[in-house]
């Protein structure tokens, strides 16, 4: 978009229907002609893999009452068109971020103005509870105001459908088409208080009961012996996780008090992201002080978790998302009566560890794989109603136990992680040794993620060009190993270089490239759908004959990953 068009777009925000505060801020931005001005108006904020996320402020490329009002007005029109003979109902939740409550109320008011009954939580609540409540209340849709682990200046808007899962095809495109046609002048802010209902704690209690039912799987073990350190990282999980653990019998829970109070500034961490070791530093420090068995930290909206357990030397070891997913899935499969289920399956994503397939083969269940984003795992449950979902996750620290929630759920996953510790203790081993034995049995996998941050208009163009270059000039070898298969999810083509054969993949299109090497290594390239990043996901494998050999094999695996990074020049 050229500057003239940007200016014209911005000038529209200096008159009705925009309020005086918005008009004043827009006029200042126009006068400044700064990068912030260009960034605020050069495009419309887009939906990505985790809904719509963006920096808060005025402008079409920002999170504010008007961009979210436009979304809600468009969604209202779609809901009324789709369910013309029903009283349409929606559920709304919000997290700890600045303006989340105010924006959630605005969303509820727009729904109510359109004759839609809006259930809203009176206080901040975890995202999985929203998914659960959509199903429990028989709602037609749900909204949660959150930006997950993004920096404090961000907020976001995630849309859920009747099944409790996020919007997927064909609804997502149909909704977006209506939103695009909606004008800011179309937004109806004239609220109807009779159509806004505040929820009580009955949904909280029902969720806790179902979470315990799904996640408490380790049998008759002494859970009081598990010493847990938990941190909510200033987010919503403090409202649900401690009570859920207590209900399951975990009485030795130590909360990181410095991070227990919800705070959208996230004052004790650079990033409230449990993927990053620094975010769990205070929790690990406390765990070492009190000799805890496990550290668990959740992101601000409580849909992802990071954990640390004691390694063979007794030191707290942070597990990555793939390792957590493997260990928890193995425990689920081991403790579930699979014969009583209908064609049981587990779920994962195309950028997560291939070890999920090896694990599924070992238990004679199916592993279904979807695109990045947990909505695709939730969609599997809808698409295969004759099969039972056991559990599944993704490399980015999300996990879902059973199907009572249809999104990644750090409440129940936290309970499951504690069950792993309790189970291991009862069997005179540790969670870490449990993971190593899985490596011995199914192959020793190691993954690494490298994210390159490319901010702003120029950054977006740079990311776009990097993907174009990889498509037009794909590598024939990486780290001295021949590229044998290339999967391009944008064109839906899988090319086998050895057989000179190309076939069509039956999976929705996405801007992802995956390269498979002759030694079984896997490299995926993908622009983030929620952040200004391009991500490279790498997976390598070696045989592990004995758990004691793990340090040496891990060195081999890391050397392989280092060589791949050097070869791709993305270090």
PyMOL commands that set and color helices and strands:
alter all, ss='L'
color gray80, all
select helices_A, chain A and resi 3-14+20-32+35-41+65-82+100-113+127-136+171-181+184-186+193-195+202-215+223-225+236-239+241-247+257-259+277-290+321-335+338-340+355-362+375-383+410-426+431-442+456-472+547-568
alter helices_A, ss='H'
color red, helices_A
select strands_A, chain A and resi 47-48+51-55+89-94+117-121+141-145+154-161+196-199+228-231+253-255+294-298+305-310+316-318+345-349+366-370+389-394+398-401+444-453+477-478+481-488+493-496+501-504+512-517+522-527+533-542
alter strands_A, ss='S'
color yellow, strands_A
deselect
rebuild
show_as cartoon
